[in-house]
């Protein structure tokens, strides 16, 4: 029990950095929750602010159950700040909310309802009106100055420009994330929730991510692998308050962190994600993953050992070789090589005798150094992916190899 008479049911963790006015507005909206104030707590996780953020927090101590954490400013470390906030949290459910997000009056009520069954291991993702960094809707700020968030949604909610950037992606799966090839890849921490035990079961956010972007996706990926399901809820909505962004800097940071993501998880779907972020197409990720999975099924029985043998028939002794799309069987005549395949089962079979090294990969981004092999062979096992990824495959093959043999007849 606490001074409020009972332990909180839900903890709201808000990372912040030098955004006192936005933080004030976010906290103000949390005082308007339908959930009684003794049933939730708010943890402000300060990433090294130099303004009067702490004073803003203190202004609300008579209206909210508040905790505050501060970490030294060592660069943008939102994931680390969220972890610090989550460590102070005492409730069984964590809600992550960005500074500047204005919550609906029943925001916490809806998030809490989504976690009422402890045996249901779920990440809940809430809707975010006004979140479209590329093309922000003009005039939202003026509307928010004169209307409450719920009045703003009533007035603007049907306008395409005011919708969540993920809205069309959600429409294609009828807002059922279980129907997506990647149920986790629309998880953005502007508005989401999870049970604390599930969060800490995967050790929370990776503290090594510095800069904007991808730390939330990487967490969601690990949660998914740990058996957590993903649910999108339009009722648990917020409105993002418009604020200035240097999008060029943010995009560069996002790409660096996606590359960090790939370094941690050398898997074809992360490889694809990095390339899509570089092309400003992150919302296509699940569709591209679905295409990869479908092609993996179709190509499972495709034996390319003859192609590989023919492509390397004139190879010199000691020649260093990499094979993109090796399949399950590599000819015995092939000297120890670097093998890549998008089908984990087939790759493991090809590596079983211990002669070769390999990576579970398509071949769009490999960990191999520039010009580290003499010959790269691209087999017909990549044929079903060439329409989308041909340019990237060839670019990577030419980056790592002095010679590229396109053995697939596609």
C-alpha positions, -999 to 999 in steps of 0.1 A, spaced: 0 0 0 11 36 -6 1 71 5 -26 69 -22 -42 40 -3 -35 13 -29 -8 1 -53 -12 14 -89 -26 -8 -116 -6 8 -144 25 29 -147 29 55 -175 66 60 -185 74 92 -204 109 98 -217 117 135 -222 145 159 -231 142 197 -230 105 197 -239 90 214 -209 59 228 -226 51 196 -244 56 176 -212 33 200 -193 6 194 -218 11 156 -217 9 156 -179 -21 179 -179 -40 154 -201 -32 126 -177 -49 145 -149 -81 141 -170 -81 103 -170 -113 83 -163 -91 60 -142 -90 72 -106 -57 89 -98 -49 64 -71 -49 36 -97 -21 48 -119 14 64 -115 34 85 -139 72 81 -142 90 109 -161 123 96 -174 146 126 -181 173 120 -207 195 148 -194 174 179 -198 189 213 -191 157 233 -190 133 233 -160 118 199 -168 120 188 -131 101 219 -121 73 211 -145 71 176 -130 69 191 -95 39 213 -106 18 181 -109 27 164 -77 -6 174 -61 -26 160 -90 -7 129 -101 12 101 -84 47 109 -99 82 96 -99 112 112 -117 144 97 -130 173 116 -145 203 104 -165 233 123 -178 230 137 -213 252 114 -233 233 117 -265 198 107 -275 191 76 -253 154 72 -252 155 35 -247 178 38 -217 156 65 -202 125 42 -207 144 14 -189 152 37 -160 116 48 -158 104 12 -160 127 3 -131 110 30 -109 76 18 -120 56 -3 -94 26 -14 -114 22 -47 -133 14 -29 -166 37 -4 -183 24 22 -207 50 40 -228 40 75 -239 60 101 -257 64 137 -245 38 158 -264 13 130 -268 -21 141 -256 -41 111 -242 -78 106 -245 -97 107 -212 -102 69 -213 -66 62 -225 -54 43 -195 -87 26 -190 -84 11 -225 -48 1 -221 -55 -15 -187 -84 -35 -202 -61 -50 -228 -40 -66 -201 -67 -78 -177 -57 -114 -182 -21 -119 -170 -18 -152 -189 -23 -132 -222 12 -121 -231 4 -90 -253 19 -58 -265 -9 -33 -271 -3 -6 -296 -25 25 -295 -36 49 -322 -18 82 -327 -37 110 -344 -16 136 -361 15 115 -363 28 120 -398 64 134 -396 69 135 -433 37 155 -441 24 170 -408 -12 184 -411 -12 221 -410 -33 239 -383 -34 211 -357 -17 233 -331 -43 260 -335 -71 235 -331 -56 220 -300 -53 255 -285 -91 259 -286 -104 223 -283 -99 194 -260 -82 163 -275 -116 145 -277 -132 175 -294 -103 177 -318 -107 140 -327 -144 146 -332 -137 175 -355 -107 161 -375 -107 124 -369 -120 114 -403 -95 135 -423 -68 115 -439 -41 140 -431 -49 137 -394 -48 99 -393 -20 78 -378 7 73 -403 1 35 -400 -36 38 -407 -35 24 -443 -13 -5 -432 -38 -13 -405 -67 -11 -429 -51 -38 -451 -52 -62 -422 -85 -49 -408 -66 -37 -377 -58 -73 -368 -20 -75 -364 -22 -113 -363 -29 -112 -400 4 -95 -409 36 -114 -418 52 -92 -391 27 -85 -363 55 -66 -344 68 -41 -370 43 -13 -364 53 -10 -327 62 26 -320 67 37 -284 48 69 -289 18 49 -275 20 13 -264 17 -9 -233 29 -43 -220 30 -62 -188 61 -54 -168 70 -91 -164 70 -96 -202 90 -64 -207 117 -75 -183 117 -111 -195 136 -98 -226 156 -73 -205 137 -42 -218 152 -19 -244 187 -24 -256 208 3 -239 233 3 -267 210 20 -291 219 57 -292 201 82 -314 165 83 -328 147 52 -341 146 14 -342 151 7 -305 113 1 -302 113 -22 -332 142 -42 -319 124 -46 -286 92 -57 -304 112 -82 -324 126 -98 -292 92 -98 -276 77 -115 -306 104 -142 -305 96 -146 -268 59 -154 -275 43 -120 -270 14 -113 -293 5 -78 -307 -28 -60 -306 -38 -27 -321 -64 -7 -303 -80 24 -318 -97 34 -286 -65 38 -267 -56 69 -287 -34 99 -283 -28 131 -304 7 140 -312 14 177 -305 32 192 -336 68 201 -330 99 208 -351 120 180 -363 153 178 -383 141 149 -404 174 145 -423 192 139 -390 165 116 -377 164 95 -409 202 91 -408 200 81 -371 172 56 -379 193 39 -406 223 36 -383 202 20 -356 186 -3 -381 221 -14 -390 227 -20 -353 195 -40 -353 209 -62 -381 243 -66 -364 224 -81 -334 200 -102 -354 214 -116 -386 181 -126 -401 167 -121 -436 137 -101 -424 160 -76 -406 182 -74 -437 151 -64 -457 141 -39 -430 174 -21 -432 171 -18 -470 135 -5 -468 145 21 -442 172 33 -466 146 36 -493 121 54 -470 97 25 -472 95 11 -437 58 7 -439 63 -19 -467 83 -41 -444 56 -66 -435 44 -70 -471 80 -77 -482 84 -102 -454 53 -119 -466 67 -121 -501 99 -136 -487 80 -162 -467 59 -172 -497 90 -175 -519 108 -195 -492 80 -221 -493 80 -222 -531 117 -226 -534 122 -250 -506 128 -280 -529 149 -261 -555 183 -278 -558 210 -255 -573 240 -277 -568 244 -282 -605 243 -244 -611 270 -239 -585 292 -266 -599 289 -252 -634 295 -216 -623 327 -226 -605 339 -252 -630 370 -230 -639 378 -218 -605 414 -216 -594 428 -234 -564 425 -212 -533 398 -191 -549 376 -175 -522 339 -180 -530 306 -168 -517 273 -183 -528 240 -164 -525 212 -189 -524 232 -221 -518 203 -244 -510 208 -276 -490 236 -292 -511 269 -277 -523 290 -298 -546 319 -316 -530 342 -300 -557 336 -266 -542 364 -255 -519 354 -241 -484 331 -211 -492 308 -186 -476 273 -198 -480 241 -177 -478 205 -188 -479 172 -173 -468 159 -208 -458 174 -217 -424 167 -254 -427 185 -256 -461 214 -235 -449 219 -257 -419 220 -287 -441 246 -271 -464 268 -263 -434 264 -296 -416 297 -311 -427 316 -282 -413 335 -274 -445 318 -241 -451 308 -210 -431 276 -193 -437 248 -167 -429 211 -169 -428 206 -141 -453 192 -131 -486 224 -113 -496 212 -77 -496 235 -68 -467 262 -92 -455 288 -88 -428 316 -95 -453 343 -68 -459 346 -51 -493 363 -73 -519 368 -101 -494 361 -129 -519 372 -136 -554 339 -148 -568 302 -144 -558 277 -169 -573 240 -158 -573 218 -188 -579 183 -192 -592 171 -197 -556 170 -159 -556 148 -157 -588 115 -151 -569 131 -121 -551 148 -104 -580 120 -82 -591 121 -64 -558 157 -68 -548 178 -73 -579 197 -40 -577 205 -45 -541 216 -81 -546 240 -71 -574 253 -41 -555 262 -63 -525 277 -90 -546 299 -65 -564 308 -49 -531 322 -81 -515 334 -99 -547 359 -92 -574 338 -112 -599 301 -119 -599 285 -149 -617 248 -147 -620 241 -184 -624 203 -182 -620 183 -183 -653 156 -158 -643 
